[in-house]
Amino acid sequence: MKNVEAVLSVKFTSTFSPGILANAFQADLETFRNVPGLIQKYIATEEHKGVINEIYLFESKSARAAFWTSELARRIPAKYGLIPGTLRVEQYDLAMTLNDAVLN
């Protein structure tokens, strides 16, 4: 796997049913595969609460910043039925990973 330097967590509650959300995520797969610097995207759900957490792994902080200010990112609320007031965005710098850790 490429080196991950930056993580973006986009958490929200959606008005969409799990099936509609799954279709929307599936329709966007190729688009996200082409985001510069995006190594991986995970979608975690708390189905009983309707909460979605998209976790993005980027190879650099600048790639993360470029994505978050892109037209694609601006379309997330409408594309995924985001309920206003539920959006929580967190940015992390990767300190260490389990399988790549070097112990001294």
C-alpha positions, 0 to 999 in steps of 0.5 A: 500500500502507498504511504498514507500521510493524511486522513479525512473523516466525513461523518453525517446522518442521511435521509436516504435508506441504506439501499439508496445510499449503497447505490449512490456509493456504488455509482461513485466508485470510479469517480473516487478511484480517480481522485488525485492522491486518494489511496483508499476510501472506507464507508462505515455505517451505524445503521440503527442511527443512520450515521455514515462515516466516510474515511479517506486516506490520502498520500499527502496533506495537500491532496486531502486539502485539494479534495476537500475544496473540490467540486466533488466534495461540495456535492457530498451533502446532496449526493448522499442525502445529508441532514443539515446540522449533522456534518462532522469533518475531522482531519488527522495526520497519520502518526503510525500504522500497525503493520508498518510500525518500526519498533526500536 
